[in-house]
Every structure is written in structure tokens, then in C-alpha cells.
Amino acid sequence: MGEWLGKMIEVDVTNIAHGGVSVARHDGRVVFVSDAIPGERVLARVTDDKKKSFWRAETVKVITASEHRRDHVWSAASIDRDPDNRAGGAEFGHIELGQQRALKAQILSESLERMAGLTLAPLVEAVPGDDDRNGLGWRTRVSLHVDEHGNVGPFAARSHHVVSVADLPLATPELSAGAPLSQNFDGFDRVDVLNPSSGGVRLIMGKQKPQVITEIVGEREFSLLDSGFWQVHHGAAQVLTTAVQEAINPELFDPAASNLDLYGGVGLFAAAVGDKFGAATKITTVEAESSATDHAAKNLSEWLGAHAETGRVDRWLRQLVTNATATERARLERATIILDPPRSGAGREVVELVGVAKPAQVIYVACDPVAFARDVAFFGEQGYTLSAVRAFDLFPHTHHVEAVGTFTRN
């Protein structure tokens, strides 16, 4: 192996794969090609030929273009640039916005069919206002990396090479204007640029002490540390709040049950449940990061039935189901459980523990379609059916897609 590395191959692109790359074949071997679109013929440079089962390549020239190809929304990531110097983070930016969503829907549907045996065709819904802006101006958080000379920029795709850029078109206008793209940051590894709901643009560099910021969702305020997790799209928290509220079957919801918000962060979805079903609704939010739990307790203080606990979800759940009395088990069986795991998904262990709890319904907020589909199969083993699923385009011009699924006990 290795003799093809760096060489040019001409391939017909036939499909899309998870991760923002397209699928082609060369002499029978699968090639994952970046910056291409299914239906195109491209000239691509091989970047990885170590695996026997597949290669990776980057498009250098489009020979036959798709009807869905557009000039890239970010000149720093244009096909005209050498692939080694294309800015990463907008890997679908050369595809018409509606077709991006069609491809994301295809990935989600194919993942559910392949991994969970389900035939579903959810549409990927746009965040209100995104179409008017051609999917630009949504990022409220951007990480810029620093090279050995102190220059800042995004990494090139699948690389640690820092690309100097003149603009950040996916970022909010305020963040774009405040991003220090031309400044030197010698001595630092990374600069994070934030544009919270209030307080203007702020930079996080090195080991500076985290500061408290405020994010606004509808009429609600949520406090958190600027180093903590929050949805990146300026409209995502509101979209997901509404989606979670609508995903809960009110006929199965019991305000007095042991309702749970797992991987709860600073309490966004626990608040969504409290807003929909009343301040006395019992719900416990569980989060491993203690600073987030502290803010969740503050953010949920007006909901009398809300409670925030710090703990790793798997350990916390195991202790809960192991020590539950008969009365507590009955409350769990009437419960609604919300899961908002990291990109890697909840995983078999957590899903099995949820299965032991036997809640009436589970609402799963997923940011990775393959991990979600795998967990759907695990829930099937526990006697739960994915009764509804919606998908949202919270990351335009990237391959990422968010899904909200409702599971009900068979």
C-alpha cells in the first residue's frame, strides 16, 4: 500500500456517506471523496490509500458538475483552492441548500434502515429565517486554531494545518465583525470566539478563568459559563425546545412521575418540560459537568418540581434503578425520559439502563444520525419503538444534522 498516495484518479460519484464525503469507486475499490456531489464526475487526489477496503480522496477538478453545485459560500473553501489549503467546517458549502437537506435526510433514513431495520423518511426542517440568508450567519461559536507563527484560522479539512481566512460567513454578523482574524496569537493554541444572546462578542484564550454568560430562549434566560456547552446555531435552542415539547405525548406524560433530563447541561430541556406541563412537574436533570449542574439549579429555580444533580449518566442511572423501591419503580414506569447525549450517542449501557427503568416514553435529541440509529436498534432490544422522528438543519453548509425521536414502550 502507499503507491497511490497523492496520485490523481477520475471517478464517478454515486452516493453520499456520513461525514460529509461522497462515495465513488476506482477499479472496484470504494473511494470516499470530499468536495463532490452524487452524480458528478471528478478528478480527485488520493489522500489515504492505507486501507484495503477503501481510500480517501479530495476533489481537485469537477469534470461533470451536478445541477446542485453552486459556488462555495466560503471562498476560503472553494474548489479553486488546493485541497490542503481549503478551510474546513463548511463541507457542504458547494451544494444548493435544499439538496444539502435532502442528502442529510438520506443519511438519516439509510442509517435507520441499515442499523435499526426501520423505513422512515423524515424531512430535514430549516430553522426559520435560514433560507432568507442562504444558510449563512448562524454560528454563535467558532474555534480558531493558531499556527507556529501565531496566525489564526480554521483547520483544513481532516488536517491540523491552519488556514488563514479573511471572513467567517457561517458566523453571525456580530461574531464575524469581532473575530480577530488578522491578529497574532503567538503562544496560544486556540482562540474561541463567542457571540452569546447578550453581552457582545467575547474571546476565550488559554487558561483564562471562565466567565458567566447569559443565553436567551424565548422569554427565558439561561446562565452558563462561556466555556460550557450551548447550541451553536443562534436559533437552535428555541427550535429544539419546541421540538422536545411537541415530541412528548401528553397522554403518556405524568407530572408526578420520576421524569428525567439526562445529559441535561444547564437545564434547557428540563425547563422546556416545566414550561409545557407546569412548574410543579417533577423532573431531575443529570449532568456530569458540575459547573453546568450549578447553573442548571439556578436556571430551574422557578420550577418547584425541578432538581439538578451532578453525575455520569451511566453511573447515576445504575444507582437509581438498582436502589429503587417498589414505589420509585412505579414512578419511573410512568416517567418521561429525555436524552441529549454527546455526538457518540447514549450507547448500549445507558439504553439498557433506561430499559430497566421502563419509562412510558423517551425523547432522544441526537446530533449524529449513525449513533442515533445504533441506539434506536438498542432501544428495540429493550422493547421500545421509535414512534416519531423529526430532523432539523441546525448546521447549514456542513454535513451535521439534528434529530428528535420519540420512543414508546411496546
Sequence and secondary structure as in RCSB ss.txt:
>XXXX:A:sequence
MGEWLGKMIEVDVTNIAHGGVSVARHDGRVVFVSDAIPGERVLARVTDDKKKSFWRAETVKVITASEHRRDHVWS
AASIDRDPDNRAGGAEFGHIELGQQRALKAQILSESLERMAGLTLAPLVEAVPGDDDRNGLGWRTRVSLHVDEHG
NVGPFAARSHHVVSVADLPLATPELSAGAPLSQNFDGFDRVDVLNPSSGGVRLIMGKQKPQVITEIVGEREFSLL
DSGFWQVHHGAAQVLTTAVQEAINPELFDPAASNLDLYGGVGLFAAAVGDKFGAATKITTVEAESSATDHAAKNL
SEWLGAHAETGRVDRWLRQLVTNATATERARLERATIILDPPRSGAGREVVELVGVAKPAQVIYVACDPVAFARD
VAFFGEQGYTLSAVRAFDLFPHTHHVEAVGTFTRN
>XXXX:A:secstr
  TTTT EEEEEEEEEETTTEEEEEETTEEEEEET  TT EEEEEEEE   SSEEEEEEEEEEE  TTB   SSG
GG TTS GGGSBSS TTTTB HHHHHHHHHHHHHHHHHHHH       EEE TTTGGGTT S BSEEEEEE TTS
 EE BBTTS  B   S  TTB HHHHHH  TTS  TT SEEEEE  SSS  EEEETT    EEEEEETTEEEEEE
TTS   SBTTHHHHHHHHHHHHS GGG  TTS EEEET TTTHHHHHHHHHH TT  EEEEES HHHHHHHHHHT
TT TTEEEEES HHHHHHHHHHH  HHHHHHHHT EEEE   TT SHHHHHHHHHHH  SEEEEEES HHHHHHH
HHHHHHTTEEEEEEEEEE STTSS  EEEEEEEE 
